[in-house]
Amino acid sequence: MCIRDSLKPENKQKLATILKHHVTAGNYDKDFLKNFKKLGQADDTNATVEVKGDDVYVGGAKIIATVKAGNGIVHVVDKVILPTAN
């Protein structure tokens, strides 16, 4: 699905699911994520966590920056993380 299609009313639920797949109920810094194999997402699925050297990948997306916010931590990733069947 392209970005333009994701904004169509008939794709609202699909877009909501993708956005929820980028959220977790927790406050995990990048180094702490290295202890995980799977990370529960707000869409009730799991994303795989992989460590390659100093790099951490969640759902196949590399964490390229971390921003501490007032209500948690935002990890900037290098691509959209799409949910898969677990």
HELIX and SHEET records of a PDB file:
HELIX    1   1 ILE A    3  SER A    6  1                                   4    
HELIX    2   2 PRO A    9  ASN A   11  5                                   3    
HELIX    3   3 LYS A   12  LYS A   20  1                                   9    
HELIX    4   4 LYS A   30  LEU A   33  1                                   4    
SHEET    1   A 5 LYS A  38  GLY A  40  0                                        
SHEET    2   A 5 ASN A  46  LYS A  52 -1                                        
SHEET    3   A 5 ASP A  55  VAL A  58 -1                                        
SHEET    4   A 5 ALA A  61  ALA A  69 -1                                        
SHEET    5   A 5 GLY A  72  VAL A  77 -1                                        
END                                                                             
